[in-house]
């Protein structure tokens, strides 16, 4: 998991995730201190990351590789001045001076991922392992709730359970994700907060 910079899903509960709170802060976005990047499993799924953490991980990922100079140029000329989360051919070629071959190399280096013909999302190199763990963990925690009586479980009870082997990012991380993504609903009860599957 060390291949990815510290990040959270943009859907995470802003009440529980400090990084998601920062993303909702206009000044943090305008100053370029936090960035969104495409997570890759859904067109509406984005992560939030501190810009400096993102840059450090990208530079680390391409250190000593043929694409290093090009990626550093991308970080300096595109990422720093432009807060967009996607880039099209016009911007990349006319505004920033990249060629087709450069863009192909940036996709290969993992800093861009294809959005559609002629446009690309900002991405994190080597994020595949993280996304695999993220999706497996989400599925495992959802399964715990689905197997519970009435497809609901007390938050405190869920947090006290030993997590399944598939939950490599920790139960709190996945619980926040499920709440933020509205896959579960928080229901107040006399015994504490109850997590109920959103489709029930």
C-alpha positions in Angstrom: 0.0 0.0 0.0 3.0 2.3 0.3 2.9 2.8 -3.5 0.1 5.3 -3.1 0.3 8.6 -1.3 -2.0 9.0 1.8 -5.4 9.6 0.3 -9.1 8.9 0.7 -12.1 8.7 -1.6 -13.8 11.9 -2.4 -17.1 10.2 -1.3 -15.8 9.5 2.2 -17.7 11.1 5.0 -16.4 14.6 5.5 -17.4 14.4 9.1 -14.9 11.6 9.7 -12.2 12.1 7.1 -9.9 15.1 7.6 -8.6 14.9 4.0 -12.1 14.9 2.6 -12.9 17.9 4.8 -9.9 19.7 3.2 -11.2 18.9 -0.3 -14.5 20.7 0.6 -12.5 23.8 1.6 -12.5 26.2 -1.3 -9.2 27.8 -0.3 -7.4 24.4 -0.2 -8.5 23.7 -3.8 -7.7 27.2 -5.1 -4.3 27.2 -3.5 -3.6 23.8 -5.1 -2.8 22.1 -1.7 -5.1 19.1 -2.4 -5.9 17.4 -5.7 -8.5 14.9 -7.0 -7.3 11.9 -9.0 -9.2 9.2 -10.9 -9.4 5.9 -9.0 -10.1 3.8 -12.0 -13.0 1.5 -11.0 -15.8 4.0 -11.8 -16.0 7.2 -13.8 -17.4 9.0 -10.7 -14.8 7.5 -8.3 -12.1 10.0 -7.2 -9.5 10.1 -4.5 -8.3 13.2 -2.6 -4.6 13.6 -2.0 -2.3 16.3 -0.7 -0.5 17.8 -3.8 3.0 17.5 -2.3 2.4 13.9 -1.3 1.2 13.1 -4.8 4.2 14.7 -6.4 6.6 12.9 -4.1 5.1 9.5 -4.9 5.1 10.2 -8.6 8.7 11.3 -8.6 9.6 8.2 -6.5 7.7 5.9 -9.0 9.5 7.2 -12.1 13.0 7.7 -10.5 15.7 6.4 -12.9 13.2 5.6 -15.6 13.2 6.9 -19.2 10.0 8.8 -18.5 11.4 10.7 -15.4 12.2 14.0 -17.2 8.9 14.0 -19.0 6.9 13.3 -15.8 8.8 16.0 -14.0 7.9 18.4 -16.8 4.3 17.4 -16.5 4.3 18.0 -12.7 5.9 21.4 -13.2 4.1 22.7 -16.2 0.6 21.1 -15.9 -0.1 19.8 -12.3 1.3 22.9 -10.5 -0.5 25.7 -12.4 -3.6 23.7 -13.4 -6.0 22.3 -10.8 -8.1 20.3 -13.4 -8.6 16.6 -12.9 -8.7 15.9 -16.6 -7.0 17.2 -19.6 -7.9 17.1 -23.3 -5.8 17.1 -26.5 -6.1 20.9 -27.0 -4.8 21.7 -23.6 -2.0 19.1 -23.5 -0.7 20.0 -27.0 -1.5 23.7 -27.5 -1.4 25.1 -24.0 1.3 22.8 -22.5 3.3 21.8 -25.5 3.1 18.0 -25.2 3.1 15.7 -28.3 1.1 12.5 -28.9 4.2 10.4 -28.0 4.6 12.4 -24.8 1.0 11.8 -23.7 1.4 8.1 -24.5 4.5 8.0 -22.3 2.6 9.8 -19.5 -0.1 7.2 -19.7 2.5 4.5 -19.6 4.1 6.1 -16.6 0.7 6.1 -14.8 0.2 9.8 -14.2 -2.6 9.9 -16.8 -5.3 7.4 -17.5 -7.6 7.4 -20.5 -10.9 9.1 -20.0 -12.2 8.9 -23.5 -10.8 9.6 -27.0 -8.7 12.7 -26.7 -8.9 13.2 -23.0 -7.2 11.8 -19.9 -7.7 11.7 -16.1 -5.0 12.5 -13.6 -3.9 9.2 -12.0 -1.4 7.8 -9.5 1.4 5.5 -10.8 1.2 2.0 -9.3 -2.3 2.6 -7.8 -3.5 -0.8 -9.0 -2.4 -2.7 -5.8 -4.2 -0.1 -3.7 -7.4 -0.3 -5.8 -7.4 -4.1 -5.6 -7.2 -3.9 -1.8 -9.7 -1.1 -1.7 -12.3 -3.0 -3.7 -11.8 -6.3 -2.0 -12.1 -4.6 1.4 -15.2 -2.8 0.5 -16.8 -6.0 -0.8 -15.8 -7.9 2.4 -17.3 -5.2 4.7 -20.5 -5.0 2.7 -20.7 -8.8 3.0 -20.5 -8.6 6.8 -23.5 -6.3 6.8 -25.4 -8.3 4.3 -25.1 -11.4 6.4 -26.3 -9.7 9.5 -29.9 -10.0 10.6 -32.1 -7.5 8.7 -28.9 -6.5 6.8 -28.0 -4.1 9.5 -25.4 -4.0 12.3 -24.4 -1.6 15.1 -21.4 0.5 14.2 -19.8 -0.2 17.5 -20.2 -4.0 17.0 -18.8 -3.8 13.5 -15.8 -1.8 14.7 -15.1 -4.4 17.4 -15.0 -7.4 15.1 -11.9 -8.9 13.8 -11.7 -7.8 10.2 -11.8 -10.4 7.4 -8.4 -11.1 5.7 -9.5 -9.1 2.6 -9.7 -5.9 4.7 -6.1 -4.7 4.4 -6.8 -1.0 4.8 -8.6 -1.4 8.1 -12.3 -1.5 9.1 -12.5 2.2 9.9 -11.3 3.2 6.4 -13.9 1.0 4.7 -16.7 2.0 7.1 -16.1 5.7 6.3 -16.0 4.8 2.6 -19.3 2.9 2.7 -21.0 5.8 4.6 -19.6 8.4 2.3 -20.5 6.4 -0.8 -24.0 6.1 0.6 -23.8 2.3 0.3 -25.0 2.1 4.0 -27.2 4.4 6.0 -26.6 5.6 9.5 -29.7 5.0 11.7 -29.7 6.4 15.2 -31.0 3.8 17.8 -31.1 3.5 21.5 -28.1 1.1 21.3 -26.0 3.5 19.2 -25.6 4.1 15.5 -26.9 1.4 13.3 -25.5 0.8 9.8 -28.1 -0.5 7.3 -27.6 -1.3 3.7 -28.9 1.5 1.6 -31.0 -0.7 -0.7 -33.1 -2.1 2.2 
